[in-house]
Amino acid sequence: MRSPMSTPPPIVRIGRRRRKAGFTLVEVLVAIVVFAIAIVGLVAIEGRSVEAQRASAYLREGERVAQDAMAELQSRSFVSLLSYDFAGNLAPALPYDESGIDPTTRRRDFRRPPADIAETDIVVGAVVGAFLVYRSVDWVVDPLNLPSGNPPDLTIDLPLVNALVLQVTVLWIDDSSSSTPPPSTLTVADLTPMMADPTDPAYAPYVGAVHLRTVRANDTVVTTP
């Protein structure tokens, strides 16, 4: 029998030692890796956002340039469009376009204010010669009642030209995408409409384009003697 004054046996507790507060080296490294991945993703998203904004700005300005060129084309009379090509040559064969005209005379500026500022004046914020304008004129005739020839003799063939097809293409070098950068030697004067046509062998993904097309009906008044 145990004496009442004897010392009780020690209590043995079995279990894990309590972990000290703080982070281990592995946890710190994992956190750094996760943070770095997040930063890289944010930078990539920001880069794509900047590229999209730049591409959108070029598209909007290209549309404005195309609309101005089409308005100028439509301001000419029906007879004038049949009588003179873009170089001022008399009695052109149809269709005709601007392929033979110096490209430097067909360039337009990016973000240049309209109207009363001379073309020779430098405008802050404008990109000189960023766009290339390419226009063409074709005719619509009845295959069963063709004009006497091409070019037509307007003294007798004018009533036989039912309409004219007016087309404006505005081209620019689209350097907004880092995945398809343009060649460093490419200039706006080198651009052609085929480079903006995905079905053409000359297609280049770094060439931006806006196409406008309208049909101008024969609005001339022909009087009979």
Residue pairs with C-beta under 8 A, 6 or more apart in sequence:
23 31
47 178
51 176
51 177
51 178
52 176
54 176
55 174
55 176
55 177
55 208
58 110
58 130
58 172
58 174
58 176
58 208
59 208
59 210
61 110
61 111
61 130
61 131
62 131
62 170
62 172
62 208
62 209
62 210
63 170
63 210
65 108
65 131
65 133
65 170
65 210
66 133
66 168
66 169
66 170
66 210
66 211
66 212
67 212
68 114
69 133
69 135
69 168
69 170
69 212
70 166
70 168
70 212
70 214
73 81
73 135
73 137
73 166
73 168
74 166
74 214
74 216
77 220
78 164
78 216
78 218
78 219
78 220
79 154
79 158
79 220
81 137
81 164
81 166
81 216
82 94
82 139
82 151
82 152
82 154
82 158
82 161
82 164
83 90
83 91
83 154
84 90
84 92
85 92
85 96
85 137
86 96
86 97
86 98
86 101
86 135
87 100
87 101
91 151
92 151
93 150
93 151
94 137
94 138
94 139
94 150
94 151
94 152
95 136
95 137
95 138
95 139
95 165
96 136
96 137
97 134
97 135
97 136
97 137
98 106
98 133
98 134
98 135
98 136
99 134
103 132
103 188
103 189
103 190
103 191
104 129
104 189
106 132
106 133
106 134
107 128
107 129
107 130
107 131
107 132
107 133
107 188
107 189
108 129
108 130
108 131
108 132
108 133
108 170
109 123
109 126
109 127
109 128
109 129
109 130
109 131
110 126
110 127
110 130
110 131
110 172
111 123
111 125
111 126
111 127
112 123
112 126
113 123
113 126
117 123
129 188
130 172
130 173
130 188
131 170
131 171
131 172
131 188
132 170
132 171
132 172
132 188
132 189
132 191
133 168
133 169
133 170
134 168
134 169
134 170
134 171
134 192
134 193
135 166
135 167
135 168
135 169
136 166
136 167
136 169
137 164
137 165
137 166
137 167
138 164
138 165
138 167
139 152
139 161
139 162
139 163
139 164
139 165
140 161
140 162
140 163
140 164
140 165
140 215
141 147
141 160
141 161
141 162
142 160
142 162
145 160
146 160
147 153
147 157
147 160
147 161
148 156
148 157
149 157
152 158
152 160
152 161
158 218
158 220
158 222
159 218
159 222
161 218
162 217
162 218
163 215
163 216
163 217
163 218
164 215
164 216
164 218
165 213
165 214
165 215
165 216
166 213
166 214
166 215
166 216
167 211
167 212
167 213
167 214
168 211
168 212
168 213
169 193
169 196
169 209
169 210
169 211
169 212
170 209
170 210
171 188
171 191
171 192
171 193
171 195
171 196
171 207
171 208
171 209
172 188
172 191
172 207
172 208
172 209
173 182
173 186
173 187
173 188
173 191
173 206
173 207
173 208
174 182
174 206
174 207
174 208
175 181
175 182
175 206
177 205
177 206
180 205
180 206
181 206
182 204
182 206
182 207
186 206
191 207
192 202
193 209
194 200
194 202
194 203
195 202
195 203
195 204
195 207
196 203
196 204
196 207
196 208
196 209
197 203
